[in-house]
Amino acid sequence: MMRLALVLAALSLPALASGDAHGEGPVDKKKETVDFVLHHVADSDEFEYELPFPPYHLPAINLAQTFDFLVFGSREACGGHASPAFAAFPSLEGFVHGCYDLRPTKAVLMLWFGAAGLFALLFFGRRRDQNGVPRGLLGHIGESVALFVRDEIAVPNIGKEESKRYLPFLFTLFFFLWAVNWLSLIPGFFTGTAVITVTAALAIITFVLTQVAAIRAAGLGGYLAHLTGGVPWPLWPIMIPVEVLGLFTKPFALLIRLFANMLAGHMVIFFLLALIFMWTPGAAAISVPLSIAVYVLELFVGMLQAYLFTLLTALFIGQGVAMGHHGHDDAHAEGAHH
């Protein structure tokens, strides 16, 4: 409720600040409201509070102006003096001259907050008695969730023995996504996982780990042989591109699913509330209850998306581990035949 009230106040500010009172003519409320919603869900280096306070611009860190050894050319490139060779790519010229913009965006800031909050919860929930049993409500909840990830996600998809190797990553992935998704529901905070670059980074990590698990299980030769699909060599030019494409469609599905679901939920809330300003104030009788219902649903969606991302990651790792078992079974069957 508090977040919804803040959103209503924030949506009303642009209309109060402009319009007929200043002699500027009628205001296009639809365009103004859409621009506000799209600006709110987009990532940037400007951190808003959803309150009538000035926004906070996150500081830029320019390494080229800090460390001389990182500058490979003139420092004028860092000031935006583009040469004709880089006229169409000013950021590339800055990179060549050692100008690396490490400015954190709103999404990065939310990832830091999520990690810090997760560390704090784990720190306060670490207490155990002399028998190793967790003490306190926080410890019991954490233990229950960890057992769920192990027994319902890791072991069924990877195997009892092999899952031990990948459990730390799956634990981290599940708790981190859960924390960041729920953090976005706090008034004034941003949805870090509603930015496609964040979900793409998580999907790339999963992709790399999946390939490492497959190579470790089957060996490099077995991994490459798996790309042929076991068909005769004349069909390799058809099968190999299909198998390689399949390797990339899995992480792509991961990043799109998480990004789209987290972005869609928050946009639905904002546009439901925007009906009050785009249509009529009487729409609040419908839009506010619906917004509250979607807001409560987002609690479930945040946890569900963390579960699905972790589940599919475990499934993909399990498929990679299975390559080694298939190779071992084939070799064993061939030896028994001889």
VEXMIMAR-67153 format. One record per residue (C-alpha): residue number from 0; x, y, z; residue in one letter. Coordinates in steps of 0.1 Angstrom, whole numbers, plus 5000, padded with zeros to 4 digits. Layout:
+-----+------+------+------+--------+
: num :   xx :   yy :   zz : residu :
+-----+------+------+------+--------+
: NUM :    X :    Y :    Z :      A :
...
+-----+------+------+------+--------+
% end
This chain:
+-----+------+------+------+--------+
: num :   xx :   yy :   zz : residu :
+-----+------+------+------+--------+
:   0 : 5000 : 5000 : 5000 :      M :
:   1 : 5028 : 5024 : 5008 :      M :
:   2 : 5045 : 5018 : 4975 :      R :
:   3 : 5012 : 5023 : 4956 :      L :
:   4 : 5006 : 5056 : 4975 :      A :
:   5 : 5041 : 5068 : 4965 :      L :
:   6 : 5035 : 5058 : 4929 :      V :
:   7 : 5003 : 5078 : 4929 :      L :
:   8 : 5021 : 5108 : 4943 :      A :
:   9 : 5049 : 5105 : 4918 :      A :
:  10 : 5026 : 5102 : 4888 :      L :
:  11 : 5007 : 5133 : 4899 :      S :
:  12 : 5038 : 5155 : 4902 :      L :
:  13 : 5044 : 5160 : 4864 :      P :
:  14 : 5009 : 5171 : 4859 :      A :
:  15 : 5011 : 5195 : 4887 :      L :
:  16 : 5044 : 5209 : 4875 :      A :
:  17 : 5032 : 5217 : 4840 :      S :
:  18 : 5000 : 5225 : 4821 :      G :
:  19 : 4976 : 5254 : 4819 :      D :
:  20 : 4988 : 5271 : 4851 :      A :
:  21 : 5018 : 5283 : 4832 :      H :
:  22 : 5000 : 5291 : 4800 :      G :
:  23 : 5016 : 5262 : 4781 :      E :
:  24 : 4983 : 5249 : 4768 :      G :
:  25 : 4967 : 5215 : 4773 :      P :
:  26 : 4990 : 5188 : 4785 :      V :
:  27 : 4991 : 5154 : 4767 :      D :
:  28 : 4985 : 5133 : 4798 :      K :
:  29 : 4987 : 5100 : 4780 :      K :
:  30 : 5021 : 5107 : 4766 :      K :
:  31 : 5033 : 5122 : 4798 :      E :
:  32 : 5022 : 5092 : 4818 :      T :
:  33 : 5037 : 5067 : 4794 :      V :
:  34 : 5070 : 5086 : 4794 :      D :
:  35 : 5070 : 5085 : 4832 :      F :
:  36 : 5063 : 5047 : 4834 :      V :
:  37 : 5089 : 5039 : 4807 :      L :
:  38 : 5115 : 5061 : 4824 :      H :
:  39 : 5108 : 5044 : 4857 :      H :
:  40 : 5113 : 5008 : 4845 :      V :
:  41 : 5144 : 5017 : 4824 :      A :
:  42 : 5179 : 5015 : 4837 :      D :
:  43 : 5200 : 5046 : 4840 :      S :
:  44 : 5226 : 5063 : 4862 :      D :
:  45 : 5199 : 5085 : 4878 :      E :
:  46 : 5184 : 5070 : 4909 :      F :
:  47 : 5149 : 5082 : 4918 :      E :
:  48 : 5133 : 5077 : 4952 :      Y :
:  49 : 5096 : 5078 : 4939 :      E :
:  50 : 5093 : 5108 : 4963 :      L :
:  51 : 5093 : 5146 : 4956 :      P :
:  52 : 5131 : 5148 : 4962 :      F :
:  53 : 5158 : 5156 : 4936 :      P :
:  54 : 5171 : 5124 : 4919 :      P :
:  55 : 5206 : 5112 : 4929 :      Y :
:  56 : 5230 : 5109 : 4900 :      H :
:  57 : 5253 : 5079 : 4906 :      L :
:  58 : 5290 : 5089 : 4904 :      P :
:  59 : 5311 : 5082 : 4873 :      A :
:  60 : 5345 : 5066 : 4877 :      I :
:  61 : 5369 : 5074 : 4849 :      N :
:  62 : 5400 : 5053 : 4852 :      L :
:  63 : 5418 : 5073 : 4825 :      A :
:  64 : 5417 : 5104 : 4846 :      Q :
:  65 : 5427 : 5085 : 4877 :      T :
:  66 : 5456 : 5063 : 4866 :      F :
:  67 : 5481 : 5075 : 4840 :      D :
:  68 : 5492 : 5040 : 4830 :      F :
:  69 : 5457 : 5033 : 4816 :      L :
:  70 : 5459 : 5061 : 4791 :      V :
:  71 : 5471 : 5050 : 4757 :      F :
:  72 : 5466 : 5082 : 4739 :      G :
:  73 : 5455 : 5118 : 4745 :      S :
:  74 : 5433 : 5126 : 4774 :      R :
:  75 : 5412 : 5149 : 4752 :      E :
:  76 : 5393 : 5118 : 4741 :      A :
:  77 : 5380 : 5114 : 4776 :      C :
:  78 : 5365 : 5149 : 4774 :      G :
:  79 : 5345 : 5140 : 4743 :      G :
:  80 : 5368 : 5154 : 4716 :      H :
:  81 : 5362 : 5127 : 4690 :      A :
:  82 : 5386 : 5123 : 4661 :      S :
:  83 : 5373 : 5117 : 4626 :      P :
:  84 : 5382 : 5080 : 4628 :      A :
:  85 : 5359 : 5075 : 4657 :      F :
:  86 : 5332 : 5100 : 4648 :      A :
:  87 : 5305 : 5073 : 4648 :      A :
:  88 : 5318 : 5054 : 4678 :      F :
:  89 : 5327 : 5079 : 4705 :      P :
:  90 : 5325 : 5053 : 4733 :      S :
:  91 : 5350 : 5031 : 4713 :      L :
:  92 : 5374 : 5059 : 4711 :      E :
:  93 : 5371 : 5065 : 4749 :      G :
:  94 : 5379 : 5028 : 4754 :      F :
:  95 : 5409 : 5029 : 4731 :      V :
:  96 : 5423 : 5058 : 4751 :      H :
:  97 : 5417 : 5042 : 4784 :      G :
:  98 : 5384 : 5059 : 4793 :      C :
:  99 : 5365 : 5032 : 4811 :      Y :
: 100 : 5332 : 5044 : 4825 :      D :
: 101 : 5325 : 5022 : 4855 :      L :
: 102 : 5295 : 5042 : 4866 :      R :
: 103 : 5270 : 5019 : 4884 :      P :
: 104 : 5235 : 5021 : 4872 :      T :
: 105 : 5203 : 5015 : 4891 :      K :
: 106 : 5203 : 4978 : 4883 :      A :
: 107 : 5239 : 4974 : 4895 :      V :
: 108 : 5230 : 4993 : 4927 :      L :
: 109 : 5201 : 4969 : 4933 :      M :
: 110 : 5224 : 4939 : 4928 :      L :
: 111 : 5247 : 4953 : 4954 :      W :
: 112 : 5219 : 4959 : 4978 :      F :
: 113 : 5206 : 4924 : 4972 :      G :
: 114 : 5240 : 4909 : 4979 :      A :
: 115 : 5245 : 4930 : 5010 :      A :
: 116 : 5210 : 4921 : 5023 :      G :
: 117 : 5216 : 4884 : 5016 :      L :
: 118 : 5249 : 4885 : 5035 :      F :
: 119 : 5232 : 4901 : 5064 :      A :
: 120 : 5205 : 4875 : 5066 :      L :
: 121 : 5230 : 4847 : 5063 :      L :
: 122 : 5251 : 4863 : 5090 :      F :
: 123 : 5222 : 4866 : 5115 :      F :
: 124 : 5209 : 4832 : 5106 :      G :
: 125 : 5242 : 4813 : 5111 :      R :
: 126 : 5236 : 4804 : 5147 :      R :
: 127 : 5235 : 4767 : 5155 :      R :
: 128 : 5234 : 4746 : 5187 :      D :
: 129 : 5260 : 4721 : 5198 :      Q :
: 130 : 5244 : 4694 : 5175 :      N :
: 131 : 5246 : 4716 : 5144 :      G :
: 132 : 5208 : 4724 : 5144 :      V :
: 133 : 5200 : 4759 : 5133 :      P :
: 134 : 5187 : 4782 : 5160 :      R :
: 135 : 5161 : 4809 : 5155 :      G :
: 136 : 5134 : 4814 : 5129 :      L :
: 137 : 5158 : 4828 : 5103 :      L :
: 138 : 5181 : 4799 : 5105 :      G :
: 139 : 5153 : 4774 : 5102 :      H :
: 140 : 5138 : 4791 : 5072 :      I :
: 141 : 5173 : 4793 : 5055 :      G :
: 142 : 5179 : 4756 : 5062 :      E :
: 143 : 5145 : 4746 : 5049 :      S :
: 144 : 5150 : 4765 : 5016 :      V :
: 145 : 5185 : 4751 : 5012 :      A :
: 146 : 5172 : 4715 : 5017 :      L :
: 147 : 5145 : 4723 : 4991 :      F :
: 148 : 5171 : 4734 : 4966 :      V :
: 149 : 5192 : 4704 : 4972 :      R :
: 150 : 5165 : 4677 : 4973 :      D :
: 151 : 5140 : 4691 : 4948 :      E :
: 152 : 5162 : 4709 : 4923 :      I :
: 153 : 5198 : 4697 : 4924 :      A :
: 154 : 5196 : 4660 : 4931 :      V :
: 155 : 5167 : 4650 : 4908 :      P :
: 156 : 5183 : 4669 : 4878 :      N :
: 157 : 5220 : 4664 : 4883 :      I :
: 158 : 5223 : 4633 : 4905 :      G :
: 159 : 5232 : 4627 : 4941 :      K :
: 160 : 5269 : 4625 : 4937 :      E :
: 161 : 5275 : 4651 : 4910 :      E :
: 162 : 5251 : 4676 : 4925 :      S :
: 163 : 5274 : 4682 : 4954 :      K :
: 164 : 5299 : 4699 : 4931 :      R :
: 165 : 5273 : 4724 : 4918 :      Y :
: 166 : 5252 : 4730 : 4949 :      L :
: 167 : 5271 : 4761 : 4961 :      P :
: 168 : 5263 : 4778 : 4927 :      F :
: 169 : 5227 : 4768 : 4928 :      L :
: 170 : 5223 : 4780 : 4964 :      F :
: 171 : 5238 : 4813 : 4955 :      T :
: 172 : 5217 : 4817 : 4924 :      L :
: 173 : 5184 : 4809 : 4941 :      F :
: 174 : 5189 : 4831 : 4972 :      F :
: 175 : 5204 : 4860 : 4952 :      F :
: 176 : 5176 : 4861 : 4926 :      L :
: 177 : 5150 : 4857 : 4954 :      W :
: 178 : 5165 : 4886 : 4973 :      A :
: 179 : 5169 : 4909 : 4943 :      V :
: 180 : 5133 : 4902 : 4931 :      N :
: 181 : 5117 : 4909 : 4964 :      W :
: 182 : 5140 : 4939 : 4970 :      L :
: 183 : 5123 : 4956 : 4940 :      S :
: 184 : 5090 : 4956 : 4959 :      L :
: 185 : 5103 : 4979 : 4986 :      I :
: 186 : 5091 : 5015 : 4980 :      P :
: 187 : 5117 : 5036 : 4962 :      G :
: 188 : 5137 : 5006 : 4949 :      F :
: 189 : 5143 : 4995 : 4913 :      F :
: 190 : 5139 : 4960 : 4898 :      T :
: 191 : 5174 : 4949 : 4890 :      G :
: 192 : 5163 : 4917 : 4872 :      T :
: 193 : 5140 : 4937 : 4849 :      A :
: 194 : 5171 : 4948 : 4830 :      V :
: 195 : 5181 : 4925 : 4801 :      I :
: 196 : 5218 : 4931 : 4806 :      T :
: 197 : 5216 : 4917 : 4842 :      V :
: 198 : 5196 : 4886 : 4831 :      T :
: 199 : 5220 : 4881 : 4802 :      A :
: 200 : 5250 : 4882 : 4825 :      A :
: 201 : 5234 : 4855 : 4847 :      L :
: 202 : 5225 : 4834 : 4817 :      A :
: 203 : 5261 : 4837 : 4804 :      I :
: 204 : 5274 : 4824 : 4838 :      I :
: 205 : 5250 : 4795 : 4836 :      T :
: 206 : 5260 : 4788 : 4800 :      F :
: 207 : 5297 : 4787 : 4808 :      V :
: 208 : 5292 : 4765 : 4838 :      L :
: 209 : 5270 : 4741 : 4818 :      T :
: 210 : 5297 : 4737 : 4791 :      Q :
: 211 : 5324 : 4732 : 4818 :      V :
: 212 : 5302 : 4705 : 4834 :      A :
: 213 : 5298 : 4687 : 4801 :      A :
: 214 : 5335 : 4688 : 4791 :      I :
: 215 : 5344 : 4676 : 4826 :      R :
: 216 : 5320 : 4647 : 4824 :      A :
: 217 : 5326 : 4636 : 4788 :      A :
: 218 : 5360 : 4650 : 4781 :      G :
: 219 : 5367 : 4674 : 4752 :      L :
: 220 : 5365 : 4646 : 4726 :      G :
: 221 : 5332 : 4633 : 4739 :      G :
: 222 : 5318 : 4669 : 4741 :      Y :
: 223 : 5327 : 4676 : 4705 :      L :
: 224 : 5315 : 4642 : 4694 :      A :
: 225 : 5281 : 4650 : 4711 :      H :
: 226 : 5277 : 4679 : 4687 :      L :
: 227 : 5275 : 4655 : 4658 :      T :
: 228 : 5243 : 4640 : 4673 :      G :
: 229 : 5256 : 4605 : 4666 :      G :
: 230 : 5246 : 4607 : 4629 :      V :
: 231 : 5268 : 4595 : 4600 :      P :
: 232 : 5295 : 4620 : 4590 :      W :
: 233 : 5277 : 4631 : 4557 :      P :
: 234 : 5250 : 4647 : 4579 :      L :
: 235 : 5274 : 4666 : 4602 :      W :
: 236 : 5271 : 4699 : 4582 :      P :
: 237 : 5234 : 4698 : 4591 :      I :
: 238 : 5235 : 4684 : 4626 :      M :
: 239 : 5265 : 4704 : 4640 :      I :
: 240 : 5249 : 4739 : 4634 :      P :
: 241 : 5216 : 4726 : 4649 :      V :
: 242 : 5234 : 4713 : 4680 :      E :
: 243 : 5255 : 4745 : 4684 :      V :
: 244 : 5223 : 4766 : 4681 :      L :
: 245 : 5207 : 4745 : 4708 :      G :
: 246 : 5235 : 4753 : 4731 :      L :
: 247 : 5227 : 4790 : 4729 :      F :
: 248 : 5189 : 4788 : 4729 :      T :
: 249 : 5189 : 4775 : 4764 :      K :
: 250 : 5206 : 4805 : 4781 :      P :
: 251 : 5186 : 4828 : 4758 :      F :
: 252 : 5154 : 4813 : 4771 :      A :
: 253 : 5166 : 4819 : 4807 :      L :
: 254 : 5174 : 4855 : 4802 :      L :
: 255 : 5142 : 4864 : 4783 :      I :
: 256 : 5120 : 4846 : 4808 :      R :
: 257 : 5134 : 4863 : 4839 :      L :
: 258 : 5136 : 4897 : 4822 :      F :
: 259 : 5101 : 4897 : 4807 :      A :
: 260 : 5083 : 4884 : 4838 :      N :
: 261 : 5099 : 4909 : 4862 :      M :
: 262 : 5095 : 4938 : 4838 :      L :
: 263 : 5059 : 4930 : 4829 :      A :
: 264 : 5046 : 4928 : 4865 :      G :
: 265 : 5059 : 4963 : 4874 :      H :
: 266 : 5047 : 4978 : 4842 :      M :
: 267 : 5012 : 4964 : 4847 :      V :
: 268 : 5010 : 4980 : 4882 :      I :
: 269 : 5021 : 5014 : 4868 :      F :
: 270 : 4998 : 5014 : 4838 :      F :
: 271 : 4968 : 5003 : 4860 :      L :
: 272 : 4975 : 5033 : 4882 :      L :
: 273 : 4980 : 5055 : 4852 :      A :
: 274 : 4944 : 5050 : 4842 :      L :
: 275 : 4935 : 5074 : 4869 :      I :
: 276 : 4954 : 5102 : 4851 :      F :
: 277 : 4949 : 5090 : 4815 :      M :
: 278 : 4912 : 5084 : 4818 :      W :
: 279 : 4893 : 5097 : 4849 :      T :
: 280 : 4899 : 5099 : 4886 :      P :
: 281 : 4869 : 5075 : 4891 :      G :
: 282 : 4890 : 5047 : 4876 :      A :
: 283 : 4908 : 5045 : 4910 :      A :
: 284 : 4879 : 5023 : 4922 :      A :
: 285 : 4891 : 4996 : 4898 :      I :
: 286 : 4927 : 5003 : 4891 :      S :
: 287 : 4939 : 5006 : 4928 :      V :
: 288 : 4924 : 4972 : 4939 :      P :
: 289 : 4938 : 4955 : 4907 :      L :
: 290 : 4972 : 4971 : 4914 :      S :
: 291 : 4972 : 4958 : 4949 :      I :
: 292 : 4963 : 4923 : 4936 :      A :
: 293 : 4992 : 4924 : 4911 :      V :
: 294 : 5015 : 4938 : 4937 :      Y :
: 295 : 5007 : 4908 : 4960 :      V :
: 296 : 5011 : 4885 : 4930 :      L :
: 297 : 5046 : 4899 : 4924 :      E :
: 298 : 5056 : 4884 : 4958 :      L :
: 299 : 5049 : 4850 : 4944 :      F :
: 300 : 5063 : 4858 : 4910 :      V :
: 301 : 5096 : 4870 : 4925 :      G :
: 302 : 5101 : 4836 : 4943 :      M :
: 303 : 5088 : 4816 : 4913 :      L :
: 304 : 5112 : 4832 : 4889 :      Q :
: 305 : 5142 : 4825 : 4912 :      A :
: 306 : 5130 : 4789 : 4914 :      Y :
: 307 : 5125 : 4785 : 4877 :      L :
: 308 : 5159 : 4800 : 4868 :      F :
: 309 : 5176 : 4777 : 4893 :      T :
: 310 : 5156 : 4747 : 4882 :      L :
: 311 : 5165 : 4752 : 4845 :      L :
: 312 : 5201 : 4758 : 4854 :      T :
: 313 : 5203 : 4725 : 4873 :      A :
: 314 : 5185 : 4708 : 4844 :      L :
: 315 : 5210 : 4722 : 4818 :      F :
: 316 : 5240 : 4712 : 4841 :      I :
: 317 : 5224 : 4677 : 4844 :      G :
: 318 : 5222 : 4674 : 4807 :      Q :
: 319 : 5259 : 4682 : 4804 :      G :
: 320 : 5268 : 4657 : 4831 :      V :
: 321 : 5247 : 4631 : 4813 :      A :
: 322 : 5271 : 4633 : 4783 :      M :
: 323 : 5298 : 4616 : 4803 :      G :
: 324 : 5274 : 4589 : 4815 :      H :
: 325 : 5262 : 4582 : 4779 :      H :
: 326 : 5298 : 4579 : 4768 :      G :
: 327 : 5306 : 4556 : 4797 :      H :
: 328 : 5276 : 4534 : 4790 :      D :
: 329 : 5284 : 4532 : 4753 :      D :
: 330 : 5320 : 4522 : 4760 :      A :
: 331 : 5308 : 4497 : 4787 :      H :
: 332 : 5283 : 4481 : 4763 :      A :
: 333 : 5309 : 4479 : 4735 :      E :
: 334 : 5334 : 4462 : 4759 :      G :
: 335 : 5307 : 4437 : 4770 :      A :
: 336 : 5299 : 4429 : 4734 :      H :
: 337 : 5335 : 4420 : 4727 :      H :
+-----+------+------+------+--------+
% end
